[in-house]
């Protein structure tokens, strides 16, 4: 395992409170500022453009197949479709039924066209979070509960393995997924368990070689893990709270969102999008493929 300081550049100096959910979708980089409910895009030739703003927190989005500029979103207390003008069409709001005030958090579409997203209690109550799957027919299914702050999720290219971080308890789970039904095969297993002084696992992505990249909240670092669980590399980044990682599919470049939230006297790199040169590439975000 190597640990290196990297030459990170500020790609977007946005002063975001909690930038998250960075994905490469339809030839552009998209990300959110969770607490302000804003969705942004960044193209290689232009600066950031705000696509929409909701009146609820916006955890993450994925493109909707065959519907240009339409997104499926983990937002507020549930899952919504966002039209090109930003109008939400709610599929379900399962966290309205939670015993504690809660919100949706990170989410991603899998290679089979389903959308997965986690939730958390606003006060971080242990075990109050869940993981949901939105099927192509729009049904929202609770897949796991007993989580605290569900983050990630990230899929292998064949869709049979999902990595899921529980940030507050410092664990990364590995789940086997039936790519046809979307059901979990067996119980989740612990892929990595982090000590408190190592930071907390946040947003994740899988690279073209099948290795897992993890933003380490509180540690100012990004980690790369081999599929067998070995820690291959740790990159130090100039912000204490990196929140998500996205590998450019056409360039050897890692894009890292960061947060100002919880940082005393934040510098320009906190609440920014950072660019880091790396030796591998990623893949474009998968789409949620609606049926019917």
C-alpha positions as CSV (number, residue, x, y, z in Angstrom):
1,X,0.0,0.0,0.0
2,X,1.3,3.5,-0.8
3,X,0.3,6.8,0.7
4,X,0.9,9.9,-1.4
5,X,0.1,13.5,-1.4
6,X,-1.3,14.5,-4.7
7,X,-1.4,17.6,-6.8
8,X,-5.0,18.4,-6.6
9,X,-6.5,21.4,-8.5
10,X,-9.7,23.3,-7.7
11,X,-12.0,22.5,-10.6
12,X,-15.0,24.4,-9.0
13,X,-14.6,26.8,-6.2
14,X,-18.2,26.6,-5.2
15,X,-18.1,27.1,-1.5
16,X,-20.7,24.3,-1.2
17,X,-21.9,23.3,2.2
18,X,-22.1,19.6,1.4
19,X,-21.2,18.8,-2.2
20,X,-21.8,15.1,-2.9
21,X,-23.0,12.5,-5.5
22,X,-20.4,13.2,-8.2
23,X,-21.2,11.2,-11.4
24,X,-20.2,11.3,-15.1
25,X,-23.5,11.2,-17.0
26,X,-24.3,11.9,-20.6
27,X,-20.9,13.6,-21.3
28,X,-20.9,15.8,-18.3
29,X,-20.1,15.7,-14.6
30,X,-23.1,16.2,-12.3
31,X,-23.1,16.7,-8.5
32,X,-25.4,18.0,-5.8
33,X,-25.1,20.3,-2.8
34,X,-27.3,18.2,-0.5
35,X,-28.6,20.7,2.1
36,X,-29.5,23.4,-0.4
37,X,-31.2,20.9,-2.7
38,X,-29.2,22.0,-5.8
39,X,-28.1,20.0,-8.8
40,X,-25.2,21.1,-10.9
41,X,-23.5,20.0,-14.2
42,X,-20.0,20.7,-15.3
43,X,-18.9,20.3,-18.9
44,X,-15.3,20.3,-20.0
45,X,-15.7,23.6,-21.9
46,X,-17.8,25.6,-19.4
47,X,-18.1,26.3,-15.7
48,X,-20.7,24.8,-13.4
49,X,-24.4,25.4,-14.3
50,X,-27.2,24.9,-11.8
51,X,-29.8,22.6,-13.3
52,X,-32.4,22.7,-10.6
53,X,-33.1,23.5,-7.0
54,X,-35.5,21.7,-4.8
55,X,-37.1,22.8,-1.5
56,X,-35.8,19.6,0.2
57,X,-32.3,18.1,0.5
58,X,-31.1,16.4,-2.6
59,X,-28.8,13.4,-2.0
60,X,-28.0,12.2,-5.5
61,X,-29.3,11.7,-9.0
62,X,-29.0,9.2,-11.8
63,X,-30.1,9.8,-15.5
64,X,-33.3,8.3,-16.7
65,X,-32.8,6.2,-19.8
66,X,-34.4,7.5,-23.0
67,X,-35.6,10.7,-21.3
68,X,-33.0,13.5,-21.9
69,X,-32.4,15.8,-19.0
70,X,-34.7,13.8,-16.7
71,X,-33.3,12.4,-13.5
72,X,-34.3,10.0,-10.8
73,X,-33.4,11.5,-7.4
74,X,-32.9,10.6,-3.8
75,X,-34.4,13.7,-2.3
76,X,-36.2,14.8,0.8
77,X,-37.9,11.7,2.3
78,X,-38.1,9.6,-0.8
79,X,-37.5,9.0,-4.5
80,X,-38.6,11.4,-7.3
81,X,-38.3,11.9,-11.0
82,X,-37.1,15.3,-11.9
83,X,-38.4,16.7,-15.2
84,X,-36.1,18.9,-17.4
85,X,-37.7,22.0,-15.7
86,X,-36.9,20.5,-12.2
87,X,-40.5,19.6,-11.3
88,X,-40.5,16.5,-9.0
89,X,-42.8,13.6,-9.5
90,X,-42.7,11.6,-6.3
91,X,-42.6,7.8,-6.7
92,X,-42.6,7.2,-3.0
93,X,-41.6,8.9,0.3
94,X,-40.8,6.0,2.6
95,X,-39.0,8.1,5.1
96,X,-42.2,9.9,5.9
97,X,-43.1,6.8,7.7
98,X,-39.8,6.7,9.7
99,X,-40.0,7.0,13.5
100,X,-37.5,9.9,13.5
101,X,-37.1,12.9,11.2
102,X,-35.0,11.5,8.3
103,X,-33.8,12.2,4.8
104,X,-32.5,10.4,1.8
105,X,-28.7,10.5,1.2
106,X,-26.5,9.0,-1.6
107,X,-27.7,6.9,-4.5
108,X,-26.7,5.3,-7.8
109,X,-28.2,3.3,-10.7
110,X,-27.0,-0.2,-11.2
111,X,-26.1,-1.8,-14.6
112,X,-29.5,-3.5,-14.8
113,X,-31.3,-0.2,-14.6
114,X,-32.4,-0.1,-11.0
115,X,-31.8,2.9,-8.6
116,X,-30.4,2.3,-5.1
117,X,-30.4,5.0,-2.4
118,X,-29.8,5.2,1.3
119,X,-31.3,7.2,4.1
120,X,-30.3,8.6,7.5
121,X,-31.9,10.3,10.5
122,X,-31.1,14.0,10.8
123,X,-29.7,13.5,14.2
124,X,-27.6,10.5,13.1
125,X,-29.4,8.0,15.4
126,X,-27.6,4.7,15.1
127,X,-29.5,2.1,13.1
128,X,-32.2,4.5,11.9
129,X,-31.1,4.5,8.2
130,X,-32.1,2.2,5.4
131,X,-31.2,1.2,1.8
132,X,-33.9,1.3,-0.9
133,X,-34.1,0.0,-4.4
134,X,-36.3,1.6,-7.0
135,X,-37.3,-1.0,-9.7
136,X,-38.0,-0.1,-13.4
137,X,-41.8,-0.1,-12.7
138,X,-41.3,2.6,-10.1
139,X,-41.8,0.5,-7.0
140,X,-39.6,1.5,-4.1
141,X,-38.5,-1.5,-2.0
142,X,-36.7,-1.3,1.4
143,X,-33.7,-3.7,1.0
144,X,-31.7,-3.2,4.2
145,X,-32.4,-1.5,7.5
146,X,-30.3,-1.0,10.7
147,X,-27.9,1.3,8.9
148,X,-26.9,4.7,10.3
149,X,-25.6,6.9,7.4
150,X,-25.9,4.9,4.2
151,X,-23.4,6.1,1.6
152,X,-21.9,4.8,-1.6
153,X,-23.5,2.7,-3.1
154,X,-21.2,1.5,-5.9
155,X,-21.5,-1.4,-8.3
156,X,-19.1,-3.6,-10.2
157,X,-19.5,-3.6,-14.0
158,X,-21.5,-6.9,-14.1
159,X,-23.9,-5.6,-11.5
160,X,-23.4,-8.6,-9.2
161,X,-21.6,-6.8,-6.4
162,X,-22.6,-3.7,-4.5
163,X,-20.4,-1.9,-2.1
164,X,-22.2,0.2,0.6
165,X,-20.7,2.4,3.2
166,X,-22.1,3.0,6.6
167,X,-20.2,6.2,7.3
168,X,-21.0,6.7,11.0
169,X,-19.9,3.3,12.0
170,X,-16.8,3.1,9.7
171,X,-17.7,0.1,7.7
172,X,-17.9,-0.8,4.0
173,X,-20.2,-3.7,3.2
174,X,-20.1,-5.9,0.2
175,X,-23.4,-7.3,-1.0
176,X,-24.0,-9.9,-3.6
177,X,-26.9,-9.0,-5.9
178,X,-29.0,-11.1,-8.3
179,X,-28.7,-9.0,-11.5
180,X,-32.1,-10.3,-12.7
181,X,-34.3,-9.8,-9.7
182,X,-32.2,-7.2,-7.8
183,X,-32.5,-9.2,-4.6
184,X,-29.6,-9.5,-2.3
185,X,-28.0,-13.0,-2.3
186,X,-27.2,-13.9,1.3
187,X,-26.2,-11.4,4.0
188,X,-23.9,-8.5,3.4
189,X,-20.3,-9.1,4.4
190,X,-17.9,-6.6,5.9
191,X,-15.4,-5.6,3.2
192,X,-13.5,-3.1,5.3
193,X,-13.7,-1.7,8.8
194,X,-12.1,1.6,9.6
195,X,-10.6,2.8,12.8
196,X,-11.9,6.2,14.1
197,X,-8.5,7.8,13.4
198,X,-8.6,6.6,9.7
199,X,-11.7,8.7,8.9
200,X,-15.1,7.6,7.8
201,X,-16.0,6.0,4.4
202,X,-18.3,8.2,2.3
203,X,-19.0,8.3,-1.5
204,X,-17.5,5.5,-3.6
205,X,-16.9,4.3,-7.1
206,X,-15.5,1.3,-8.9
207,X,-12.8,1.8,-11.6
208,X,-12.2,0.0,-14.9
209,X,-10.0,-2.6,-13.1
210,X,-12.7,-3.4,-10.6
211,X,-11.0,-1.6,-7.7
212,X,-13.0,0.4,-5.2
213,X,-12.3,4.1,-4.6
214,X,-13.6,5.6,-1.3
215,X,-13.8,9.2,-0.1
216,X,-12.7,9.3,3.5
217,X,-14.7,11.9,5.4
218,X,-12.6,13.5,8.2
219,X,-9.3,12.2,7.0
220,X,-8.6,14.4,3.9
221,X,-8.0,11.3,1.9
222,X,-9.2,9.0,-0.9
223,X,-8.5,5.2,-0.7
224,X,-8.3,2.6,-3.4
225,X,-9.0,-1.0,-2.5
226,X,-8.4,-4.2,-4.5
227,X,-11.5,-6.4,-4.8
228,X,-10.0,-8.9,-2.3
229,X,-10.0,-6.1,0.3
230,X,-6.4,-5.1,0.2
231,X,-5.7,-1.4,0.6
232,X,-3.7,-0.4,-2.5
233,X,-3.3,3.3,-2.2
234,X,-4.2,6.3,-0.1
235,X,-4.2,9.8,-1.7
236,X,-4.1,12.8,0.6
237,X,-6.3,15.7,-0.7
238,X,-6.3,19.3,0.6
239,X,-9.7,19.2,2.3
240,X,-10.7,17.4,5.5
241,X,-14.1,16.2,4.3
242,X,-14.0,14.6,0.8
243,X,-17.5,13.3,0.2
244,X,-17.6,11.6,-3.2
245,X,-15.3,10.3,-6.0
246,X,-15.8,10.1,-9.7
247,X,-13.3,8.7,-12.2
248,X,-13.5,10.4,-15.7
249,X,-14.3,7.7,-18.3
250,X,-12.1,9.3,-20.9
251,X,-9.2,10.7,-19.0
252,X,-7.0,9.6,-16.1
253,X,-8.6,12.1,-13.7
254,X,-10.4,11.7,-10.4
255,X,-13.0,14.3,-9.4
256,X,-13.6,14.7,-5.7
257,X,-16.4,16.7,-4.1
258,X,-15.8,18.2,-0.6
259,X,-17.7,19.8,2.2
260,X,-17.5,23.0,4.3
261,X,-20.0,21.4,6.7
262,X,-18.3,20.8,10.0
263,X,-15.0,22.6,9.1
264,X,-13.8,25.4,11.2
265,X,-12.2,28.2,9.2
266,X,-12.6,26.4,5.8
267,X,-10.2,27.1,3.0
268,X,-11.1,27.4,-0.7
269,X,-10.7,23.6,-1.1
270,X,-13.5,22.8,1.4
271,X,-16.8,23.0,-0.4
272,X,-15.1,22.7,-3.8
273,X,-14.7,20.1,-6.6
274,X,-11.1,18.9,-6.8
275,X,-9.3,17.3,-9.8
276,X,-6.6,14.7,-9.1
277,X,-4.4,12.9,-11.8
278,X,-4.6,9.1,-11.4
279,X,-3.5,6.1,-13.4
280,X,-6.9,4.6,-14.2
281,X,-10.3,5.6,-15.6
282,X,-13.9,4.9,-14.6
283,X,-17.1,4.4,-16.4
284,X,-20.1,6.6,-17.1
285,X,-23.0,6.5,-14.7
286,X,-25.7,3.9,-15.3
287,X,-29.3,5.0,-16.0
288,X,-32.5,4.1,-14.3
289,X,-34.5,2.4,-17.0
290,X,-38.2,3.0,-16.5
291,X,-40.6,0.3,-17.7
292,X,-44.2,1.1,-18.6
